[in-house]
Amino acid sequence: MKRPIAVLIVGALLFAACARVGSDAGTTTLDLLGFPRDIAGITITEPPTRIISGSATHTEILFAIGAGDAVIAVDDYSDYPAEAGALPHLDAFSPSVEGFAALDPDLVIVTFDPNDLVGGLGALGIPVWVLDAPVTIDGVYEQIAEIGEVVGHGDGAEAVIDEMQTGIAEIVAALPSDGVRHTYYHELDDTYYSIGSETFLGSLYSILGMDSIADEAGGGYPQLSAEFIIAADPDFIFLGDGACCGQTPETVAARPGWDSLSAITNGRVVVLDEAVASRWGPRIVELLGVISDSMLADALAG
């Protein structure tokens, strides 16, 4: 069934952490949280050993920092890493308190609180940790660091952060240093929902020196019109709706009036892995690599 992908992504991308992480690659400072730790009014005195991840992003983070052995169930969208596929999958958008509780978790991590999961499981003594999507890359590092400390894998979290910072620094260093800022249209679904530069995903494009055409429409997650996009004539088009909506460079070029767009005539339409593009875990580096590769290929062609 075709999901309203724009709604899901916007919902997932809407935490103030005690950890502080330097934004320069390779420099990391963590404030150790220690125990006891209060989560939603419930005190935990040691790292949890039975974790339910109600978010695909947090599943990726937990496995990346070395806490995968403690994960006993994940949400329906958790498809990475492969080990997560063998775990029970739960509906995190309309969760059953009884279904979660039946697995006897000692920590549940979610990005929002549907069906009052915090209150329902809290009444049973099960802490539910709500971790919203960060708004900056530093916020990602902070969240990974705090998760690492709480689940007893602070060193693993620090290693992941250092690797991410190094990878991003290398990607940025490889870009042309001509000072040119390119414009882009990032398509969330085939009804033209997009992102502004001030969103989290938009901040990643900004790292690479790119500006969203949606900024002229007020930013955020606006639904643009075909006429607006054609008039803006973005340098690049990034499709985050290949899997959900079957969009390809060919289908985009076939849209009325789109065949004259610079991005199409210059071969700058790129299909993204929408699972990677809608999460804020360690694979951010992979996403930035795909975007930067398209920019480098264009620079070489020019």
C-alpha positions in Angstrom: 0.0 0.0 0.0 1.3 3.4 -0.9 2.0 5.4 2.3 1.6 9.2 2.5 5.4 9.4 2.7 5.5 13.2 3.1 3.3 12.9 6.2 5.5 10.1 7.7 8.8 12.0 7.0 7.5 15.3 8.3 6.2 13.5 11.4 9.5 11.7 11.9 11.6 14.9 11.4 9.7 17.2 13.9 15.8 16.9 22.6 17.8 18.7 24.4 20.7 16.4 25.3 23.2 16.7 28.2 26.0 15.5 26.0 28.1 18.1 24.1 30.0 17.1 21.0 32.4 19.3 19.1 31.3 20.1 15.5 34.8 19.7 14.1 35.7 16.2 12.7 37.5 14.2 15.3 36.8 16.4 18.3 34.4 14.9 20.8 33.5 15.9 24.4 30.9 13.8 26.2 29.3 14.7 29.6 28.9 11.3 31.3 25.3 11.0 32.4 25.7 8.1 34.9 23.1 6.5 37.0 20.5 6.6 38.5 18.8 8.1 35.5 15.2 9.4 35.3 13.2 8.6 32.1 9.6 9.7 32.0 9.4 9.7 35.8 10.9 6.2 36.1 14.3 5.7 37.6 16.7 3.2 36.0 19.9 2.3 37.9 21.8 0.4 35.3 22.0 0.1 31.5 18.9 -1.6 30.0 19.3 -5.1 28.6 15.9 -5.5 26.9 15.3 -2.5 24.6 12.4 -2.0 22.2 13.3 0.5 19.4 10.1 2.2 18.1 12.1 4.1 15.5 14.1 3.0 12.5 16.7 5.7 13.2 17.2 4.6 16.8 17.5 0.9 15.7 20.4 1.9 13.4 22.0 3.9 16.2 21.7 1.2 18.8 23.3 -1.4 16.5 26.0 1.0 15.3 27.2 1.7 18.8 27.3 -1.9 19.8 24.0 -2.2 21.7 22.3 -4.5 19.2 22.3 -7.5 21.5 20.0 -5.6 23.9 17.4 -4.9 21.2 14.5 -7.3 21.5 12.0 -5.8 19.1 11.8 -2.9 16.6 9.3 -0.9 14.7 7.8 -1.8 11.3 10.2 0.5 9.4 13.4 -0.9 10.9 15.1 -2.6 8.0 18.7 -1.8 8.8 21.0 -3.4 9.7 20.1 -6.9 8.5 20.1 -8.2 12.1 17.1 -6.1 12.9 15.1 -7.9 10.3 15.1 -11.1 12.4 13.6 -9.3 15.4 9.8 -9.0 16.2 8.4 -5.9 14.4 5.8 -3.7 16.2 3.5 -1.0 15.0 5.0 2.2 16.4 2.4 4.6 14.8 -0.5 2.8 16.5 1.2 0.9 19.2 -0.5 -1.5 21.6 0.6 -1.0 25.2 -0.2 -4.6 25.9 1.8 -5.8 22.9 4.9 -3.8 24.0 4.6 -4.8 27.6 4.3 -8.5 26.7 7.9 -8.5 25.5 9.0 -7.4 29.0 11.3 -4.5 27.9 13.3 -2.4 30.4 13.4 0.5 28.0 11.4 1.7 25.0 12.7 4.4 22.7 10.4 6.3 20.4 10.3 9.6 18.5 6.8 10.6 19.5 4.1 9.3 21.9 1.2 7.8 20.1 -1.6 6.2 22.1 0.0 7.6 25.3 2.6 4.9 25.2 4.6 6.8 27.8 1.7 6.8 30.3 0.5 3.3 29.5 3.8 1.6 29.8 4.9 4.0 32.6 2.0 2.7 34.7 3.5 -0.7 34.4 7.0 0.5 35.4 8.4 0.5 31.9 10.2 3.7 30.9 9.5 5.2 27.5 12.2 7.5 26.2 10.9 10.0 23.6 13.7 11.3 21.4 12.7 13.8 18.8 14.5 14.3 15.6 17.4 16.8 15.9 17.5 20.0 13.9 21.2 20.1 13.3 24.1 17.7 12.7 25.5 18.6 16.2 22.1 17.5 17.6 22.6 14.1 16.0 26.0 13.7 17.7 24.4 14.8 21.0 21.6 12.2 20.7 24.0 9.4 19.7 26.2 10.3 22.7 23.4 10.3 25.2 21.9 7.0 23.9 25.4 5.5 24.3 25.7 6.6 27.8 22.2 5.4 28.9 22.6 2.0 27.3 26.1 1.4 28.5 27.9 1.9 25.2 29.4 5.4 25.6 32.7 4.3 23.9 30.9 2.8 21.0 28.9 6.0 20.6 32.0 8.2 20.7 33.6 6.0 18.0 30.5 6.3 15.8 30.5 10.1 16.2 34.2 10.4 15.4 33.8 8.2 12.3 30.8 10.4 11.1 32.7 13.6 11.7 35.7 12.3 9.8 33.6 11.1 6.9 31.7 14.3 6.6 34.9 16.4 6.8 36.4 14.3 3.9 33.2 14.7 1.8 33.2 18.5 2.3 36.9 18.8 1.6 36.5 17.0 -1.8 34.0 19.4 -3.1 35.0 22.2 -5.6 36.2 25.3 -3.7 34.7 27.7 -6.2 32.3 29.2 -3.7 29.3 28.5 -6.0 26.0 27.6 -4.1 23.7 25.4 -6.1 19.9 25.2 -5.8 18.0 22.0 -5.4 14.5 20.6 -5.3 14.1 17.7 -2.9 10.9 15.8 -3.6 9.3 14.0 -0.7 6.5 12.5 -2.7 4.8 12.9 -6.1 2.5 15.6 -4.9 5.5 18.0 -4.7 6.0 18.2 -0.9 9.5 19.4 -0.3 11.9 20.7 2.4 13.3 24.1 3.3 17.0 24.8 4.1 16.2 25.2 7.8 14.9 21.7 8.2 17.2 18.9 9.4 17.5 17.4 6.0 18.0 20.9 4.5 20.8 21.5 6.9 22.6 18.5 5.4 22.4 20.0 1.9 23.6 23.3 3.4 26.8 21.6 4.6 27.5 20.9 0.9 26.8 24.5 -0.1 23.3 23.9 -1.5 20.1 26.0 -1.0 16.5 24.7 -1.4 14.1 26.4 -3.8 11.4 25.8 -1.2 12.9 28.6 0.9 11.1 31.1 -1.4 7.9 29.3 -0.5 8.4 29.9 3.3 10.6 26.9 4.0 9.6 24.1 6.3 7.8 21.2 4.5 5.7 23.1 1.9 3.7 21.5 -0.9 5.0 23.2 -4.0 3.3 23.5 -7.4 4.7 22.3 -10.7 4.6 25.9 -11.8 6.7 27.1 -8.9 9.3 24.4 -9.4 9.5 25.1 -13.2 9.9 28.8 -12.5 12.6 28.2 -9.9 14.6 25.9 -12.3 16.7 24.2 -9.7 20.3 23.1 -10.5 19.6 19.6 -9.0 16.5 17.5 -8.4 16.8 14.9 -5.6 14.0 12.3 -5.6 13.1 10.9 -2.1 10.1 9.1 -3.6 11.5 6.5 -5.8 10.4 3.5 -3.8 7.1 5.0 -2.5 5.9 6.6 -5.6 7.9 5.1 -8.5 9.6 8.3 -9.5 12.7 8.2 -11.7 14.5 10.7 -13.9 12.4 9.5 -16.8 9.1 10.0 -15.1 10.1 13.5 -13.9 11.3 14.4 -17.4 7.9 13.3 -18.8 6.0 15.7 -16.6 4.4 18.6 -18.6 6.9 21.4 -18.9 9.7 19.7 -16.9 11.8 18.6 -19.9 13.3 22.0 -20.2 14.5 22.2 -16.6 18.3 22.6 -16.2 18.4 19.7 -13.8 16.9 17.4 -16.5 18.8 18.7 -19.5 22.1 18.4 -17.6 21.4 15.0 -16.1 21.2 16.3 -12.5 18.2 14.2 -11.3 19.2 11.8 -8.6 17.1 9.1 -6.9 17.9 8.8 -3.2 17.3 5.9 -0.9 14.4 7.4 1.0 15.0 5.2 4.0 18.4 6.8 4.4 17.2 10.3 3.5 14.5 10.2 6.2 16.6 9.1 9.1 19.3 10.9 11.2 21.5 8.0 12.2 25.1 7.1 11.1 24.1 6.7 7.5 23.9 10.5 7.2 27.4 10.2 5.9 26.2 7.8 3.1 23.5 10.3 2.1 25.9 13.2 2.0 28.2 11.0 -0.1 25.5 10.4 -2.7 24.6 14.0 -2.9 28.2 15.2 -3.2 29.0 12.5 -5.8 26.3 14.0 -8.0 27.9 17.5 -7.5 31.4 16.2 -8.3 30.1 14.4 -11.4 28.5 17.6 -12.6 31.7 19.6 -12.0 33.8 17.1 -13.9 31.3 17.1 -16.8 31.4 20.9 -16.9 
